[in-house]
């Protein structure tokens, strides 16, 4: 059971780079961690939170496991929590 965060390599709003924050065990764990981190609900997108580079170090300090984007996606899919966009 882990909360995972990838590197802040995704360009986003306000000129910041962004990371993805996921859980490989439950969405409840993910939502609880996001509250602890101070990430607003609006940052949640189907199966992950978008986290600005300014909060990345704090997420790791709070216990998020820093992994590559590929590892994050692999573990999210393996957990069964992956929610793809509908077409």
MODELLER restraints for C-alpha pairs under 7 A, 6 or more apart:
rsr = mdl.restraints
at = mdl.atoms
rsr.add(forms.Gaussian(group=physical.xy_distance, feature=features.Distance(at['CA:1:A'], at['CA:24:A']), mean=6.06, stdev=0.5))
rsr.add(forms.Gaussian(group=physical.xy_distance, feature=features.Distance(at['CA:1:A'], at['CA:25:A']), mean=5.18, stdev=0.5))
rsr.add(forms.Gaussian(group=physical.xy_distance, feature=features.Distance(at['CA:2:A'], at['CA:23:A']), mean=5.70, stdev=0.5))
rsr.add(forms.Gaussian(group=physical.xy_distance, feature=features.Distance(at['CA:2:A'], at['CA:24:A']), mean=5.72, stdev=0.5))
rsr.add(forms.Gaussian(group=physical.xy_distance, feature=features.Distance(at['CA:2:A'], at['CA:25:A']), mean=6.70, stdev=0.5))
rsr.add(forms.Gaussian(group=physical.xy_distance, feature=features.Distance(at['CA:2:A'], at['CA:65:A']), mean=6.99, stdev=0.5))
rsr.add(forms.Gaussian(group=physical.xy_distance, feature=features.Distance(at['CA:3:A'], at['CA:21:A']), mean=7.00, stdev=0.5))
rsr.add(forms.Gaussian(group=physical.xy_distance, feature=features.Distance(at['CA:3:A'], at['CA:22:A']), mean=5.65, stdev=0.5))
rsr.add(forms.Gaussian(group=physical.xy_distance, feature=features.Distance(at['CA:3:A'], at['CA:23:A']), mean=4.33, stdev=0.5))
rsr.add(forms.Gaussian(group=physical.xy_distance, feature=features.Distance(at['CA:3:A'], at['CA:24:A']), mean=6.55, stdev=0.5))
rsr.add(forms.Gaussian(group=physical.xy_distance, feature=features.Distance(at['CA:3:A'], at['CA:30:A']), mean=6.54, stdev=0.5))
rsr.add(forms.Gaussian(group=physical.xy_distance, feature=features.Distance(at['CA:3:A'], at['CA:64:A']), mean=4.97, stdev=0.5))
rsr.add(forms.Gaussian(group=physical.xy_distance, feature=features.Distance(at['CA:3:A'], at['CA:65:A']), mean=6.17, stdev=0.5))
rsr.add(forms.Gaussian(group=physical.xy_distance, feature=features.Distance(at['CA:4:A'], at['CA:21:A']), mean=5.66, stdev=0.5))
rsr.add(forms.Gaussian(group=physical.xy_distance, feature=features.Distance(at['CA:4:A'], at['CA:22:A']), mean=5.27, stdev=0.5))
rsr.add(forms.Gaussian(group=physical.xy_distance, feature=features.Distance(at['CA:4:A'], at['CA:23:A']), mean=5.99, stdev=0.5))
rsr.add(forms.Gaussian(group=physical.xy_distance, feature=features.Distance(at['CA:4:A'], at['CA:64:A']), mean=5.16, stdev=0.5))
rsr.add(forms.Gaussian(group=physical.xy_distance, feature=features.Distance(at['CA:4:A'], at['CA:65:A']), mean=4.67, stdev=0.5))
rsr.add(forms.Gaussian(group=physical.xy_distance, feature=features.Distance(at['CA:4:A'], at['CA:66:A']), mean=6.03, stdev=0.5))
rsr.add(forms.Gaussian(group=physical.xy_distance, feature=features.Distance(at['CA:4:A'], at['CA:67:A']), mean=6.66, stdev=0.5))
rsr.add(forms.Gaussian(group=physical.xy_distance, feature=features.Distance(at['CA:4:A'], at['CA:72:A']), mean=6.51, stdev=0.5))
rsr.add(forms.Gaussian(group=physical.xy_distance, feature=features.Distance(at['CA:5:A'], at['CA:19:A']), mean=6.52, stdev=0.5))
rsr.add(forms.Gaussian(group=physical.xy_distance, feature=features.Distance(at['CA:5:A'], at['CA:20:A']), mean=5.61, stdev=0.5))
rsr.add(forms.Gaussian(group=physical.xy_distance, feature=features.Distance(at['CA:5:A'], at['CA:21:A']), mean=4.59, stdev=0.5))
rsr.add(forms.Gaussian(group=physical.xy_distance, feature=features.Distance(at['CA:5:A'], at['CA:22:A']), mean=6.58, stdev=0.5))
rsr.add(forms.Gaussian(group=physical.xy_distance, feature=features.Distance(at['CA:5:A'], at['CA:64:A']), mean=6.15, stdev=0.5))
rsr.add(forms.Gaussian(group=physical.xy_distance, feature=features.Distance(at['CA:5:A'], at['CA:65:A']), mean=6.04, stdev=0.5))
rsr.add(forms.Gaussian(group=physical.xy_distance, feature=features.Distance(at['CA:5:A'], at['CA:66:A']), mean=5.09, stdev=0.5))
rsr.add(forms.Gaussian(group=physical.xy_distance, feature=features.Distance(at['CA:5:A'], at['CA:67:A']), mean=6.13, stdev=0.5))
rsr.add(forms.Gaussian(group=physical.xy_distance, feature=features.Distance(at['CA:6:A'], at['CA:19:A']), mean=5.50, stdev=0.5))
rsr.add(forms.Gaussian(group=physical.xy_distance, feature=features.Distance(at['CA:6:A'], at['CA:20:A']), mean=5.77, stdev=0.5))
rsr.add(forms.Gaussian(group=physical.xy_distance, feature=features.Distance(at['CA:6:A'], at['CA:66:A']), mean=5.79, stdev=0.5))
rsr.add(forms.Gaussian(group=physical.xy_distance, feature=features.Distance(at['CA:6:A'], at['CA:67:A']), mean=5.16, stdev=0.5))
rsr.add(forms.Gaussian(group=physical.xy_distance, feature=features.Distance(at['CA:6:A'], at['CA:68:A']), mean=5.23, stdev=0.5))
rsr.add(forms.Gaussian(group=physical.xy_distance, feature=features.Distance(at['CA:6:A'], at['CA:69:A']), mean=5.09, stdev=0.5))
rsr.add(forms.Gaussian(group=physical.xy_distance, feature=features.Distance(at['CA:6:A'], at['CA:72:A']), mean=6.55, stdev=0.5))
rsr.add(forms.Gaussian(group=physical.xy_distance, feature=features.Distance(at['CA:7:A'], at['CA:19:A']), mean=5.61, stdev=0.5))
rsr.add(forms.Gaussian(group=physical.xy_distance, feature=features.Distance(at['CA:7:A'], at['CA:68:A']), mean=6.56, stdev=0.5))
rsr.add(forms.Gaussian(group=physical.xy_distance, feature=features.Distance(at['CA:7:A'], at['CA:69:A']), mean=6.94, stdev=0.5))
rsr.add(forms.Gaussian(group=physical.xy_distance, feature=features.Distance(at['CA:8:A'], at['CA:17:A']), mean=5.24, stdev=0.5))
rsr.add(forms.Gaussian(group=physical.xy_distance, feature=features.Distance(at['CA:8:A'], at['CA:18:A']), mean=4.47, stdev=0.5))
rsr.add(forms.Gaussian(group=physical.xy_distance, feature=features.Distance(at['CA:8:A'], at['CA:19:A']), mean=4.26, stdev=0.5))
rsr.add(forms.Gaussian(group=physical.xy_distance, feature=features.Distance(at['CA:8:A'], at['CA:53:A']), mean=5.43, stdev=0.5))
rsr.add(forms.Gaussian(group=physical.xy_distance, feature=features.Distance(at['CA:9:A'], at['CA:17:A']), mean=5.54, stdev=0.5))
rsr.add(forms.Gaussian(group=physical.xy_distance, feature=features.Distance(at['CA:9:A'], at['CA:18:A']), mean=5.96, stdev=0.5))
rsr.add(forms.Gaussian(group=physical.xy_distance, feature=features.Distance(at['CA:9:A'], at['CA:19:A']), mean=6.58, stdev=0.5))
rsr.add(forms.Gaussian(group=physical.xy_distance, feature=features.Distance(at['CA:10:A'], at['CA:17:A']), mean=5.18, stdev=0.5))
rsr.add(forms.Gaussian(group=physical.xy_distance, feature=features.Distance(at['CA:10:A'], at['CA:18:A']), mean=4.84, stdev=0.5))
rsr.add(forms.Gaussian(group=physical.xy_distance, feature=features.Distance(at['CA:10:A'], at['CA:19:A']), mean=6.46, stdev=0.5))
rsr.add(forms.Gaussian(group=physical.xy_distance, feature=features.Distance(at['CA:11:A'], at['CA:17:A']), mean=4.59, stdev=0.5))
rsr.add(forms.Gaussian(group=physical.xy_distance, feature=features.Distance(at['CA:11:A'], at['CA:18:A']), mean=6.11, stdev=0.5))
rsr.add(forms.Gaussian(group=physical.xy_distance, feature=features.Distance(at['CA:12:A'], at['CA:18:A']), mean=6.28, stdev=0.5))
rsr.add(forms.Gaussian(group=physical.xy_distance, feature=features.Distance(at['CA:16:A'], at['CA:52:A']), mean=6.45, stdev=0.5))
rsr.add(forms.Gaussian(group=physical.xy_distance, feature=features.Distance(at['CA:16:A'], at['CA:53:A']), mean=6.59, stdev=0.5))
rsr.add(forms.Gaussian(group=physical.xy_distance, feature=features.Distance(at['CA:17:A'], at['CA:52:A']), mean=6.09, stdev=0.5))
rsr.add(forms.Gaussian(group=physical.xy_distance, feature=features.Distance(at['CA:17:A'], at['CA:53:A']), mean=5.51, stdev=0.5))
rsr.add(forms.Gaussian(group=physical.xy_distance, feature=features.Distance(at['CA:18:A'], at['CA:50:A']), mean=6.31, stdev=0.5))
rsr.add(forms.Gaussian(group=physical.xy_distance, feature=features.Distance(at['CA:18:A'], at['CA:51:A']), mean=5.46, stdev=0.5))
rsr.add(forms.Gaussian(group=physical.xy_distance, feature=features.Distance(at['CA:18:A'], at['CA:52:A']), mean=4.46, stdev=0.5))
rsr.add(forms.Gaussian(group=physical.xy_distance, feature=features.Distance(at['CA:18:A'], at['CA:53:A']), mean=5.43, stdev=0.5))
rsr.add(forms.Gaussian(group=physical.xy_distance, feature=features.Distance(at['CA:19:A'], at['CA:50:A']), mean=5.77, stdev=0.5))
rsr.add(forms.Gaussian(group=physical.xy_distance, feature=features.Distance(at['CA:19:A'], at['CA:51:A']), mean=5.07, stdev=0.5))
rsr.add(forms.Gaussian(group=physical.xy_distance, feature=features.Distance(at['CA:19:A'], at['CA:52:A']), mean=6.27, stdev=0.5))
rsr.add(forms.Gaussian(group=physical.xy_distance, feature=features.Distance(at['CA:19:A'], at['CA:53:A']), mean=6.80, stdev=0.5))
rsr.add(forms.Gaussian(group=physical.xy_distance, feature=features.Distance(at['CA:20:A'], at['CA:48:A']), mean=6.15, stdev=0.5))
rsr.add(forms.Gaussian(group=physical.xy_distance, feature=features.Distance(at['CA:20:A'], at['CA:49:A']), mean=5.68, stdev=0.5))
rsr.add(forms.Gaussian(group=physical.xy_distance, feature=features.Distance(at['CA:20:A'], at['CA:50:A']), mean=4.96, stdev=0.5))
rsr.add(forms.Gaussian(group=physical.xy_distance, feature=features.Distance(at['CA:20:A'], at['CA:51:A']), mean=6.04, stdev=0.5))
rsr.add(forms.Gaussian(group=physical.xy_distance, feature=features.Distance(at['CA:21:A'], at['CA:48:A']), mean=5.46, stdev=0.5))
rsr.add(forms.Gaussian(group=physical.xy_distance, feature=features.Distance(at['CA:21:A'], at['CA:49:A']), mean=5.04, stdev=0.5))
rsr.add(forms.Gaussian(group=physical.xy_distance, feature=features.Distance(at['CA:21:A'], at['CA:50:A']), mean=6.43, stdev=0.5))
rsr.add(forms.Gaussian(group=physical.xy_distance, feature=features.Distance(at['CA:21:A'], at['CA:51:A']), mean=6.71, stdev=0.5))
rsr.add(forms.Gaussian(group=physical.xy_distance, feature=features.Distance(at['CA:22:A'], at['CA:30:A']), mean=6.12, stdev=0.5))
rsr.add(forms.Gaussian(group=physical.xy_distance, feature=features.Distance(at['CA:22:A'], at['CA:47:A']), mean=6.84, stdev=0.5))
rsr.add(forms.Gaussian(group=physical.xy_distance, feature=features.Distance(at['CA:22:A'], at['CA:48:A']), mean=4.91, stdev=0.5))
rsr.add(forms.Gaussian(group=physical.xy_distance, feature=features.Distance(at['CA:22:A'], at['CA:49:A']), mean=6.74, stdev=0.5))
rsr.add(forms.Gaussian(group=physical.xy_distance, feature=features.Distance(at['CA:23:A'], at['CA:29:A']), mean=6.61, stdev=0.5))
rsr.add(forms.Gaussian(group=physical.xy_distance, feature=features.Distance(at['CA:23:A'], at['CA:30:A']), mean=5.24, stdev=0.5))
rsr.add(forms.Gaussian(group=physical.xy_distance, feature=features.Distance(at['CA:24:A'], at['CA:75:A']), mean=6.09, stdev=0.5))
rsr.add(forms.Gaussian(group=physical.xy_distance, feature=features.Distance(at['CA:24:A'], at['CA:76:A']), mean=5.44, stdev=0.5))
rsr.add(forms.Gaussian(group=physical.xy_distance, feature=features.Distance(at['CA:24:A'], at['CA:79:A']), mean=5.25, stdev=0.5))
rsr.add(forms.Gaussian(group=physical.xy_distance, feature=features.Distance(at['CA:25:A'], at['CA:79:A']), mean=6.24, stdev=0.5))
rsr.add(forms.Gaussian(group=physical.xy_distance, feature=features.Distance(at['CA:37:A'], at['CA:59:A']), mean=6.38, stdev=0.5))
rsr.add(forms.Gaussian(group=physical.xy_distance, feature=features.Distance(at['CA:43:A'], at['CA:49:A']), mean=5.23, stdev=0.5))
rsr.add(forms.Gaussian(group=physical.xy_distance, feature=features.Distance(at['CA:43:A'], at['CA:50:A']), mean=5.35, stdev=0.5))
rsr.add(forms.Gaussian(group=physical.xy_distance, feature=features.Distance(at['CA:44:A'], at['CA:50:A']), mean=6.60, stdev=0.5))
rsr.add(forms.Gaussian(group=physical.xy_distance, feature=features.Distance(at['CA:46:A'], at['CA:83:A']), mean=5.76, stdev=0.5))
rsr.add(forms.Gaussian(group=physical.xy_distance, feature=features.Distance(at['CA:47:A'], at['CA:81:A']), mean=6.58, stdev=0.5))
rsr.add(forms.Gaussian(group=physical.xy_distance, feature=features.Distance(at['CA:47:A'], at['CA:82:A']), mean=5.92, stdev=0.5))
rsr.add(forms.Gaussian(group=physical.xy_distance, feature=features.Distance(at['CA:47:A'], at['CA:83:A']), mean=5.69, stdev=0.5))
rsr.add(forms.Gaussian(group=physical.xy_distance, feature=features.Distance(at['CA:60:A'], at['CA:66:A']), mean=6.64, stdev=0.5))
rsr.add(forms.Gaussian(group=physical.xy_distance, feature=features.Distance(at['CA:76:A'], at['CA:82:A']), mean=5.66, stdev=0.5))
